[in-house]
Amino acid sequence: MLCIQNFLTVLNSDKSLAQNGKKVVNSGPDDHIYVYLIDHGAPDLIAFPHKYLYSKDLNGAFKEMHQAKKYAKLVVNIEACNSGSMFEKPLPKDINVYVTTSANP
């Protein structure tokens, strides 16, 4: 779980990580962010070492980033089997997240 939690906290600019010298996405409302993920996948998940990243967690992170005004535009590209399934439940249209995937659900 640590690997997935690190990924999500880096996206959300966890201040405790930054204070400990770790790199996080330090962005604001005028920034454009590009997220590129390559791994194995299955319906509704992307494989990380030892655990899975589920669509509800990934999409939740994007919603949190929007609420915290961490970007103007967020572009996500995922290359994994079934990667389209991560976005079968669409994100809100007004949060400026643009998604491309290498596979259908």
C-alpha positions in Angstrom: 0.0 0.0 0.0 2.9 2.4 0.7 3.7 2.8 -3.0 0.1 3.8 -3.9 -0.2 6.0 -0.9 3.1 7.8 -1.9 1.8 8.3 -5.4 -1.5 9.8 -4.1 0.2 12.0 -1.5 2.7 13.3 -4.0 -0.1 14.3 -6.3 -1.9 16.1 -3.4 1.3 17.9 -2.3 1.3 16.4 1.2 3.2 19.0 3.3 4.6 16.5 5.7 6.4 14.8 2.8 7.8 18.1 1.6 9.0 19.1 5.1 10.9 15.8 5.2 12.7 16.7 1.9 10.5 14.5 -0.3 9.4 15.8 -3.7 5.7 16.5 -4.2 3.7 18.3 -6.9 4.1 21.9 -5.7 1.6 23.6 -8.0 -1.1 26.2 -8.0 -4.2 27.4 -9.8 -2.3 28.5 -12.9 -0.3 25.3 -13.4 -0.7 22.6 -16.0 0.1 19.0 -14.8 0.8 15.9 -16.9 0.5 12.5 -15.2 1.8 9.5 -17.2 1.3 6.1 -15.7 2.5 2.8 -17.3 1.9 -0.5 -15.6 -0.3 -3.6 -15.8 -4.0 -3.2 -15.4 -7.3 -5.1 -15.1 -10.9 -3.8 -14.9 -11.0 -0.9 -12.5 -7.4 -1.0 -11.3 -3.8 -0.3 -12.2 -1.2 -2.6 -10.7 1.5 -1.1 -8.4 4.1 -3.2 -6.7 2.3 -5.4 -4.1 -1.1 -3.6 -4.3 -3.6 -2.0 -6.7 -4.6 1.5 -7.5 -8.4 1.6 -7.9 -10.3 4.1 -10.0 -12.2 5.6 -7.0 -8.9 6.4 -5.3 -7.3 7.9 -8.4 -10.3 9.9 -9.4 -10.8 11.0 -5.8 -7.2 12.4 -5.8 -8.0 14.4 -9.0 -11.1 15.8 -7.3 -9.1 16.8 -4.2 -6.5 18.4 -6.3 -9.2 20.5 -8.1 -10.8 21.5 -4.8 -7.3 22.6 -3.5 -6.7 24.6 -6.7 -3.6 22.6 -7.5 -3.9 23.0 -11.3 -5.5 24.9 -14.2 -5.5 21.8 -16.4 -4.6 18.2 -15.6 -3.8 15.8 -18.4 -3.6 12.1 -17.6 -2.2 9.4 -19.9 -2.4 5.7 -18.7 -0.9 2.8 -20.6 -2.2 -0.4 -19.1 -4.6 -3.2 -20.0 -8.2 -2.2 -19.3 -7.0 1.4 -18.5 -10.2 2.8 -19.9 -12.1 1.2 -17.0 -10.4 3.7 -14.7 -12.7 6.4 -16.1 -15.9 4.5 -16.8 -17.6 6.6 -14.2 -16.8 10.0 -15.7 -15.1 12.8 -13.7 -17.1 16.0 -13.4 -16.8 18.1 -16.6 -15.9 21.3 -14.7 -12.6 20.1 -13.1 -10.4 20.3 -16.3 -9.1 16.8 -16.3 -8.3 15.4 -19.8 -7.7 11.7 -20.0 -6.2 9.4 -22.6 -5.9 5.6 -22.1 -4.2 3.0 -24.2 -7.1 0.5 -23.9 -10.8 0.4 -23.7 -12.4 -0.8 -20.4 
